[in-house]
């Protein structure tokens, strides 16, 4: 279960015992599957870019996918899919909160 304060989850391509997850392009594949989940829904040609809610990246030298909490609020089944992918494959999950702007 992800904390209510979490704004994004980083799925790191490292297993609990520290091994790199394979295949090496897993992050791009997962983000590609999620490309149709985006603000305003899928549009013609949207399969050619990643969703802003699910983006491949790197974390401490390992491939990762950064998943925004907005995905959970708008597409709960897609959110469950990516978290279950991580859990089923024993990948590390890091919960992060985005810093808030200082009060004026």
C-alpha positions as CSV (number, residue, x, y, z in Angstrom):
1,X,0.0,0.0,0.0
2,X,1.3,3.4,-0.9
3,X,1.1,6.2,1.6
4,X,-1.5,8.9,1.0
5,X,1.3,11.6,1.2
6,X,3.1,10.0,-1.7
7,X,3.1,12.0,-4.9
8,X,5.2,9.6,-7.1
9,X,6.5,6.1,-6.9
10,X,9.9,5.2,-8.4
11,X,10.0,1.6,-9.6
12,X,13.7,0.7,-9.6
13,X,15.0,-2.0,-11.8
14,X,16.8,-3.7,-8.9
15,X,15.5,-6.8,-7.1
16,X,15.4,-7.0,-3.3
17,X,18.7,-8.8,-3.4
18,X,20.3,-6.1,-5.5
19,X,20.4,-7.8,-8.9
20,X,19.6,-5.8,-12.0
21,X,16.2,-6.6,-13.5
22,X,16.1,-8.1,-17.0
23,X,15.5,-7.5,-19.9
24,X,17.5,-4.3,-20.0
25,X,14.7,-2.4,-21.8
26,X,12.0,-3.2,-19.2
27,X,11.5,0.4,-18.2
28,X,10.8,1.5,-21.8
29,X,8.5,-1.4,-22.4
30,X,6.5,-0.7,-19.2
31,X,6.2,3.0,-20.0
32,X,5.3,2.2,-23.6
33,X,2.4,0.0,-22.4
34,X,1.2,2.9,-20.2
35,X,1.6,5.5,-23.0
36,X,-2.2,5.8,-23.7
37,X,-2.9,6.8,-20.1
38,X,-2.5,10.6,-20.2
39,X,-4.4,13.8,-19.5
40,X,-7.2,14.1,-21.9
41,X,-6.9,10.4,-22.9
42,X,-5.2,8.8,-25.8
43,X,-5.0,10.9,-29.0
44,X,-3.9,10.0,-32.5
45,X,-0.1,9.5,-32.4
46,X,0.1,9.4,-28.6
47,X,1.5,5.9,-28.8
48,X,4.7,7.6,-30.0
49,X,5.4,9.3,-26.7
50,X,5.3,8.3,-23.0
51,X,2.5,9.3,-20.7
52,X,3.6,12.2,-18.4
53,X,2.3,9.9,-15.5
54,X,4.6,7.0,-16.2
55,X,8.1,7.9,-17.5
56,X,11.3,5.8,-17.8
57,X,14.4,7.3,-16.1
58,X,17.4,6.2,-14.0
59,X,17.8,6.1,-10.3
60,X,21.3,5.7,-8.7
61,X,22.5,4.1,-12.0
62,X,19.6,1.7,-12.4
63,X,16.8,1.9,-14.8
64,X,13.5,3.0,-13.3
65,X,10.0,4.2,-14.1
66,X,8.6,7.2,-12.3
67,X,4.9,6.9,-11.8
68,X,2.9,10.0,-10.7
69,X,0.0,9.6,-8.2
70,X,-2.2,11.4,-10.7
71,X,-2.4,8.1,-12.5
72,X,-4.0,6.5,-9.4
73,X,-6.6,9.2,-9.1
74,X,-7.6,9.1,-12.7
75,X,-6.9,5.5,-13.8
76,X,-6.9,3.2,-10.7
77,X,-6.6,0.0,-12.8
78,X,-3.5,1.4,-14.6
79,X,-2.0,2.4,-11.2
80,X,-2.6,-1.1,-9.9
81,X,-1.1,-2.6,-13.0
82,X,2.3,-0.9,-12.6
83,X,2.5,-1.5,-8.9
84,X,1.6,-5.1,-9.3
85,X,4.2,-5.4,-12.0
86,X,6.8,-4.1,-9.6
87,X,5.6,-6.4,-6.7
88,X,5.3,-9.5,-8.9
89,X,8.9,-9.0,-10.2
90,X,10.3,-8.2,-6.7
91,X,11.4,-4.7,-7.8
92,X,12.3,-1.9,-5.4
93,X,9.6,0.7,-4.8
94,X,10.5,4.2,-3.6
95,X,7.8,6.6,-2.5
96,X,8.5,10.3,-2.9
97,X,6.7,13.5,-2.1
98,X,7.2,16.5,-4.3
99,X,8.3,19.6,-2.5
100,X,5.6,22.2,-2.0
101,X,6.1,25.9,-2.9
102,X,6.8,28.1,0.1
103,X,3.8,30.1,1.4
104,X,3.7,33.7,0.3
